[in-house]
Amino acid sequence: MHLQTHFDVACARDSAVAIAARDETLVGLFPDSETRIVERAGQRKTTETHYTKLGRSGTATFHFTYRSDGDIEFEKECDGAVWQELRGTLSFRERAGRTRVAIEMRGRTKAFVPEFTVKGAMQDQLEQMADALRERLQAG
């Protein structure tokens, strides 16, 4: 499965990258959930998000790696319930005094979980992440 979204913000790329690197921006990517940074190691931060979906609670652990070019790679620790693998990238590209922000996610579900059953929910989550990030970037 491959999902992506993008948007433009009225700030320079360097500013967008700096705002995206803030802890409060990172934990704000998962609105309506309790997220905290649980580990830091070099250019990598690990978060835990406590959520409730369809009446069930759970914890999602993500590793965010800050690349030297300013882009951010992320990977979910898959517990085997739904995802075999889930990775993504936040990228920032200069565009005529603005910055194009793209969020891309790639993943494979477990063999017994058809992708179409989670694609809608994943697209919703991607849009929520984009909205939260756009809000932070526009607020500066």
Order of alpha helices (4+ residues) and beta strands (2+ residues): beta-alpha-alpha-beta-beta-beta-beta-beta-beta-alpha
